[in-house]
Amino acid sequence: MSVRKCKSCCADFWTVYGECENFAMLKGHTGAIMDVHFSTDGSMLFSASTDKTVGVWDIETGERMRKLKGHQTFVNTLHPARRGPQLLCTGSDDGTVKTWDARKKGTINTFQCTYQVTAVTFNDTAEQIISGGIDNELKVWDLRKNAILYKMRGHSDTVTGVELSPEGSYLLSNSMDNTLRIWDVRPYAPQERCVKIMSGHQHTFEKVNFASTV
């Protein structure tokens, strides 16, 4: 099963085996859906929208279980934690990164950035959040200290996507500068964390991912 985000306030579900078929549609947002992710156990879908909210959906019933409010404007990006409680991190045009417990309403942490946030993800242990934005930087936030641990610079335009490698040691980022970068995000990595730059695209792309077998 796959899900497609729509600019028309809904999310479409498609079968990916055999004949591709649109078998369900989730409705409830009043603005365009900017990002979607399944929960780790596959029981829920999370959606980020320009209506300033995050939707938490039950996959079996198609019903919206919760509407998470807290951002002041468009929610551009979200990502669930890989392990532990059903934690979410989100990034918005209001310049904040927020964490949420998907089982409850209300935010857990809020981190203020200077510019709009366009990409977020947790590290492997969900003790840190990595965010990217229109300032071209990647910031690593410590959830326990409520502070920035370090920044990673190298992109020359807006960071549009970030994704953690399967084993949690590396981060893949993509940008409107048409490059991909791989960063070493291990705790005791060298000061120069960018280990590879990949270029060749002629146009901007929004999202990338590691293959699950890597």
Contacts in CASP RR format, 6 or more apart in sequence:
PFRMAT RR
TARGET T0000
AUTHOR 0000-0000-0000
METHOD contacts of the structure
MODEL  1
MSVRKCKSCCADFWTVYGECENFAMLKGHTGAIMDVHFSTDGSMLFSAST
DKTVGVWDIETGERMRKLKGHQTFVNTLHPARRGPQLLCTGSDDGTVKTW
DARKKGTINTFQCTYQVTAVTFNDTAEQIISGGIDNELKVWDLRKNAILY
KMRGHSDTVTGVELSPEGSYLLSNSMDNTLRIWDVRPYAPQERCVKIMSG
HQHTFEKVNFASTV
1 13 0 8 1.000
1 14 0 8 1.000
1 15 0 8 1.000
1 16 0 8 1.000
2 13 0 8 1.000
2 14 0 8 1.000
2 16 0 8 1.000
3 11 0 8 1.000
3 12 0 8 1.000
3 13 0 8 1.000
3 14 0 8 1.000
3 36 0 8 1.000
3 38 0 8 1.000
3 45 0 8 1.000
4 11 0 8 1.000
4 12 0 8 1.000
4 14 0 8 1.000
5 11 0 8 1.000
5 33 0 8 1.000
5 34 0 8 1.000
5 35 0 8 1.000
5 36 0 8 1.000
5 47 0 8 1.000
6 12 0 8 1.000
6 32 0 8 1.000
6 33 0 8 1.000
7 32 0 8 1.000
7 33 0 8 1.000
8 32 0 8 1.000
9 27 0 8 1.000
9 28 0 8 1.000
9 29 0 8 1.000
9 30 0 8 1.000
9 31 0 8 1.000
9 32 0 8 1.000
9 33 0 8 1.000
9 49 0 8 1.000
9 51 0 8 1.000
10 25 0 8 1.000
10 26 0 8 1.000
10 27 0 8 1.000
10 28 0 8 1.000
10 29 0 8 1.000
10 33 0 8 1.000
11 25 0 8 1.000
11 26 0 8 1.000
11 33 0 8 1.000
11 36 0 8 1.000
11 45 0 8 1.000
11 47 0 8 1.000
11 57 0 8 1.000
12 22 0 8 1.000
12 24 0 8 1.000
12 25 0 8 1.000
13 22 0 8 1.000
13 23 0 8 1.000
13 24 0 8 1.000
13 25 0 8 1.000
13 26 0 8 1.000
14 20 0 8 1.000
14 21 0 8 1.000
14 22 0 8 1.000
14 23 0 8 1.000
15 21 0 8 1.000
15 23 0 8 1.000
24 62 0 8 1.000
26 45 0 8 1.000
26 47 0 8 1.000
26 57 0 8 1.000
26 62 0 8 1.000
26 64 0 8 1.000
28 64 0 8 1.000
29 47 0 8 1.000
29 49 0 8 1.000
29 51 0 8 1.000
29 53 0 8 1.000
29 55 0 8 1.000
30 49 0 8 1.000
30 51 0 8 1.000
31 49 0 8 1.000
31 50 0 8 1.000
31 51 0 8 1.000
32 49 0 8 1.000
32 50 0 8 1.000
33 47 0 8 1.000
33 48 0 8 1.000
33 49 0 8 1.000
34 48 0 8 1.000
34 49 0 8 1.000
34 50 0 8 1.000
34 74 0 8 1.000
34 75 0 8 1.000
34 76 0 8 1.000
34 77 0 8 1.000
35 47 0 8 1.000
35 48 0 8 1.000
35 75 0 8 1.000
35 76 0 8 1.000
35 77 0 8 1.000
35 78 0 8 1.000
36 45 0 8 1.000
36 46 0 8 1.000
36 47 0 8 1.000
36 48 0 8 1.000
37 45 0 8 1.000
37 46 0 8 1.000
37 78 0 8 1.000
37 79 0 8 1.000
37 80 0 8 1.000
38 44 0 8 1.000
38 45 0 8 1.000
38 46 0 8 1.000
38 59 0 8 1.000
38 80 0 8 1.000
39 45 0 8 1.000
39 46 0 8 1.000
39 80 0 8 1.000
39 86 0 8 1.000
39 102 0 8 1.000
40 80 0 8 1.000
40 81 0 8 1.000
40 82 0 8 1.000
40 83 0 8 1.000
40 86 0 8 1.000
42 59 0 8 1.000
43 58 0 8 1.000
43 59 0 8 1.000
43 60 0 8 1.000
44 56 0 8 1.000
44 57 0 8 1.000
44 58 0 8 1.000
44 59 0 8 1.000
44 65 0 8 1.000
44 86 0 8 1.000
44 102 0 8 1.000
45 56 0 8 1.000
45 57 0 8 1.000
45 59 0 8 1.000
46 54 0 8 1.000
46 55 0 8 1.000
46 56 0 8 1.000
46 57 0 8 1.000
46 78 0 8 1.000
46 80 0 8 1.000
46 88 0 8 1.000
46 102 0 8 1.000
47 54 0 8 1.000
47 55 0 8 1.000
47 57 0 8 1.000
47 78 0 8 1.000
48 54 0 8 1.000
48 55 0 8 1.000
48 75 0 8 1.000
48 76 0 8 1.000
48 77 0 8 1.000
48 78 0 8 1.000
48 90 0 8 1.000
48 91 0 8 1.000
49 55 0 8 1.000
49 74 0 8 1.000
49 75 0 8 1.000
50 74 0 8 1.000
50 75 0 8 1.000
52 69 0 8 1.000
52 70 0 8 1.000
52 71 0 8 1.000
52 72 0 8 1.000
52 73 0 8 1.000
52 74 0 8 1.000
52 75 0 8 1.000
52 92 0 8 1.000
53 67 0 8 1.000
53 68 0 8 1.000
53 69 0 8 1.000
53 70 0 8 1.000
53 71 0 8 1.000
53 75 0 8 1.000
54 67 0 8 1.000
54 68 0 8 1.000
54 75 0 8 1.000
54 78 0 8 1.000
54 88 0 8 1.000
54 90 0 8 1.000
54 100 0 8 1.000
55 64 0 8 1.000
55 66 0 8 1.000
55 67 0 8 1.000
55 68 0 8 1.000
56 64 0 8 1.000
56 65 0 8 1.000
56 66 0 8 1.000
56 67 0 8 1.000
56 68 0 8 1.000
56 102 0 8 1.000
57 63 0 8 1.000
57 64 0 8 1.000
57 65 0 8 1.000
58 64 0 8 1.000
58 65 0 8 1.000
66 102 0 8 1.000
66 104 0 8 1.000
66 105 0 8 1.000
68 88 0 8 1.000
68 100 0 8 1.000
68 102 0 8 1.000
68 105 0 8 1.000
68 106 0 8 1.000
68 107 0 8 1.000
69 105 0 8 1.000
69 106 0 8 1.000
70 98 0 8 1.000
70 106 0 8 1.000
70 107 0 8 1.000
71 90 0 8 1.000
71 91 0 8 1.000
71 92 0 8 1.000
71 94 0 8 1.000
71 96 0 8 1.000
71 98 0 8 1.000
72 92 0 8 1.000
72 94 0 8 1.000
72 96 0 8 1.000
73 92 0 8 1.000
73 93 0 8 1.000
73 94 0 8 1.000
74 92 0 8 1.000
74 93 0 8 1.000
75 90 0 8 1.000
75 91 0 8 1.000
75 92 0 8 1.000
76 91 0 8 1.000
76 92 0 8 1.000
76 93 0 8 1.000
76 116 0 8 1.000
76 117 0 8 1.000
76 118 0 8 1.000
76 119 0 8 1.000
77 90 0 8 1.000
77 91 0 8 1.000
77 117 0 8 1.000
77 118 0 8 1.000
77 119 0 8 1.000
77 120 0 8 1.000
77 161 0 8 1.000
78 88 0 8 1.000
78 89 0 8 1.000
78 90 0 8 1.000
78 91 0 8 1.000
78 120 0 8 1.000
79 88 0 8 1.000
79 89 0 8 1.000
79 120 0 8 1.000
79 121 0 8 1.000
79 122 0 8 1.000
80 86 0 8 1.000
80 87 0 8 1.000
80 88 0 8 1.000
80 102 0 8 1.000
80 122 0 8 1.000
81 87 0 8 1.000
81 88 0 8 1.000
81 89 0 8 1.000
81 122 0 8 1.000
81 126 0 8 1.000
82 122 0 8 1.000
82 124 0 8 1.000
82 126 0 8 1.000
82 164 0 8 1.000
83 124 0 8 1.000
83 125 0 8 1.000
83 126 0 8 1.000
84 126 0 8 1.000
85 101 0 8 1.000
85 103 0 8 1.000
86 101 0 8 1.000
86 102 0 8 1.000
86 103 0 8 1.000
87 99 0 8 1.000
87 100 0 8 1.000
87 101 0 8 1.000
87 102 0 8 1.000
87 108 0 8 1.000
87 122 0 8 1.000
87 126 0 8 1.000
88 99 0 8 1.000
88 100 0 8 1.000
88 101 0 8 1.000
88 102 0 8 1.000
89 97 0 8 1.000
89 98 0 8 1.000
89 99 0 8 1.000
89 100 0 8 1.000
89 120 0 8 1.000
89 121 0 8 1.000
89 122 0 8 1.000
89 129 0 8 1.000
90 97 0 8 1.000
90 98 0 8 1.000
90 99 0 8 1.000
90 100 0 8 1.000
90 120 0 8 1.000
91 97 0 8 1.000
91 98 0 8 1.000
91 117 0 8 1.000
91 118 0 8 1.000
91 120 0 8 1.000
91 131 0 8 1.000
92 98 0 8 1.000
92 116 0 8 1.000
92 117 0 8 1.000
93 116 0 8 1.000
93 117 0 8 1.000
94 116 0 8 1.000
95 112 0 8 1.000
95 113 0 8 1.000
95 114 0 8 1.000
95 115 0 8 1.000
95 116 0 8 1.000
95 117 0 8 1.000
96 110 0 8 1.000
96 111 0 8 1.000
96 112 0 8 1.000
96 113 0 8 1.000
96 117 0 8 1.000
97 110 0 8 1.000
97 111 0 8 1.000
97 113 0 8 1.000
97 117 0 8 1.000
97 120 0 8 1.000
97 129 0 8 1.000
97 131 0 8 1.000
97 141 0 8 1.000
98 107 0 8 1.000
98 108 0 8 1.000
98 109 0 8 1.000
98 110 0 8 1.000
98 111 0 8 1.000
99 107 0 8 1.000
99 108 0 8 1.000
99 109 0 8 1.000
99 129 0 8 1.000
99 143 0 8 1.000
100 106 0 8 1.000
100 107 0 8 1.000
100 108 0 8 1.000
101 108 0 8 1.000
109 143 0 8 1.000
109 146 0 8 1.000
111 129 0 8 1.000
111 131 0 8 1.000
111 141 0 8 1.000
111 146 0 8 1.000
111 148 0 8 1.000
113 131 0 8 1.000
113 133 0 8 1.000
113 135 0 8 1.000
113 139 0 8 1.000
114 135 0 8 1.000
115 133 0 8 1.000
115 134 0 8 1.000
115 135 0 8 1.000
116 133 0 8 1.000
116 134 0 8 1.000
117 131 0 8 1.000
117 132 0 8 1.000
117 133 0 8 1.000
118 132 0 8 1.000
118 133 0 8 1.000
118 134 0 8 1.000
118 158 0 8 1.000
118 159 0 8 1.000
118 160 0 8 1.000
118 161 0 8 1.000
119 131 0 8 1.000
119 132 0 8 1.000
119 133 0 8 1.000
119 159 0 8 1.000
119 160 0 8 1.000
119 161 0 8 1.000
119 162 0 8 1.000
119 173 0 8 1.000
120 129 0 8 1.000
120 130 0 8 1.000
120 131 0 8 1.000
120 132 0 8 1.000
120 162 0 8 1.000
121 129 0 8 1.000
121 130 0 8 1.000
121 162 0 8 1.000
121 163 0 8 1.000
121 164 0 8 1.000
121 171 0 8 1.000
122 128 0 8 1.000
122 129 0 8 1.000
122 130 0 8 1.000
122 164 0 8 1.000
123 129 0 8 1.000
123 130 0 8 1.000
123 140 0 8 1.000
123 164 0 8 1.000
123 168 0 8 1.000
123 185 0 8 1.000
124 164 0 8 1.000
124 167 0 8 1.000
124 168 0 8 1.000
124 169 0 8 1.000
126 143 0 8 1.000
127 142 0 8 1.000
127 143 0 8 1.000
127 144 0 8 1.000
128 140 0 8 1.000
128 141 0 8 1.000
128 142 0 8 1.000
128 143 0 8 1.000
128 149 0 8 1.000
129 140 0 8 1.000
129 141 0 8 1.000
129 143 0 8 1.000
130 138 0 8 1.000
130 139 0 8 1.000
130 140 0 8 1.000
130 141 0 8 1.000
130 162 0 8 1.000
130 164 0 8 1.000
130 171 0 8 1.000
130 185 0 8 1.000
131 138 0 8 1.000
131 139 0 8 1.000
131 141 0 8 1.000
131 162 0 8 1.000
132 138 0 8 1.000
132 139 0 8 1.000
132 159 0 8 1.000
132 161 0 8 1.000
132 162 0 8 1.000
132 173 0 8 1.000
133 158 0 8 1.000
133 159 0 8 1.000
134 158 0 8 1.000
136 153 0 8 1.000
136 154 0 8 1.000
136 155 0 8 1.000
136 156 0 8 1.000
136 157 0 8 1.000
136 158 0 8 1.000
136 159 0 8 1.000
136 175 0 8 1.000
136 177 0 8 1.000
137 151 0 8 1.000
137 152 0 8 1.000
137 153 0 8 1.000
137 155 0 8 1.000
137 159 0 8 1.000
138 151 0 8 1.000
138 152 0 8 1.000
138 153 0 8 1.000
138 155 0 8 1.000
138 159 0 8 1.000
138 162 0 8 1.000
138 171 0 8 1.000
138 173 0 8 1.000
138 183 0 8 1.000
139 148 0 8 1.000
139 151 0 8 1.000
139 152 0 8 1.000
140 148 0 8 1.000
140 149 0 8 1.000
140 150 0 8 1.000
140 151 0 8 1.000
140 152 0 8 1.000
140 185 0 8 1.000
141 147 0 8 1.000
141 148 0 8 1.000
141 149 0 8 1.000
142 148 0 8 1.000
142 149 0 8 1.000
152 183 0 8 1.000
152 193 0 8 1.000
152 194 0 8 1.000
154 181 0 8 1.000
154 194 0 8 1.000
155 173 0 8 1.000
155 175 0 8 1.000
155 177 0 8 1.000
155 179 0 8 1.000
155 181 0 8 1.000
156 175 0 8 1.000
156 177 0 8 1.000
157 175 0 8 1.000
157 176 0 8 1.000
157 177 0 8 1.000
158 175 0 8 1.000
158 176 0 8 1.000
159 173 0 8 1.000
159 174 0 8 1.000
159 175 0 8 1.000
160 174 0 8 1.000
160 175 0 8 1.000
160 176 0 8 1.000
160 204 0 8 1.000
160 205 0 8 1.000
160 206 0 8 1.000
160 207 0 8 1.000
161 173 0 8 1.000
161 174 0 8 1.000
161 175 0 8 1.000
161 206 0 8 1.000
161 207 0 8 1.000
161 208 0 8 1.000
162 171 0 8 1.000
162 172 0 8 1.000
162 173 0 8 1.000
162 174 0 8 1.000
163 171 0 8 1.000
163 172 0 8 1.000
163 207 0 8 1.000
163 208 0 8 1.000
163 209 0 8 1.000
163 210 0 8 1.000
164 170 0 8 1.000
164 171 0 8 1.000
164 172 0 8 1.000
164 185 0 8 1.000
164 210 0 8 1.000
165 171 0 8 1.000
165 172 0 8 1.000
165 210 0 8 1.000
165 214 0 8 1.000
166 210 0 8 1.000
166 212 0 8 1.000
166 214 0 8 1.000
168 185 0 8 1.000
169 184 0 8 1.000
169 185 0 8 1.000
169 186 0 8 1.000
170 182 0 8 1.000
170 183 0 8 1.000
170 184 0 8 1.000
170 185 0 8 1.000
170 195 0 8 1.000
171 182 0 8 1.000
171 183 0 8 1.000
171 185 0 8 1.000
172 180 0 8 1.000
172 181 0 8 1.000
172 182 0 8 1.000
172 183 0 8 1.000
172 208 0 8 1.000
172 209 0 8 1.000
172 210 0 8 1.000
173 180 0 8 1.000
173 181 0 8 1.000
173 183 0 8 1.000
174 180 0 8 1.000
174 181 0 8 1.000
174 205 0 8 1.000
174 206 0 8 1.000
174 207 0 8 1.000
174 208 0 8 1.000
175 181 0 8 1.000
176 204 0 8 1.000
178 199 0 8 1.000
178 200 0 8 1.000
178 201 0 8 1.000
178 202 0 8 1.000
178 203 0 8 1.000
178 204 0 8 1.000
178 205 0 8 1.000
179 197 0 8 1.000
179 198 0 8 1.000
179 199 0 8 1.000
179 200 0 8 1.000
179 201 0 8 1.000
180 197 0 8 1.000
180 198 0 8 1.000
180 199 0 8 1.000
180 208 0 8 1.000
181 194 0 8 1.000
181 196 0 8 1.000
181 197 0 8 1.000
181 198 0 8 1.000
182 194 0 8 1.000
182 195 0 8 1.000
182 196 0 8 1.000
182 198 0 8 1.000
183 193 0 8 1.000
183 194 0 8 1.000
183 195 0 8 1.000
184 190 0 8 1.000
184 193 0 8 1.000
184 194 0 8 1.000
184 195 0 8 1.000
185 193 0 8 1.000
END
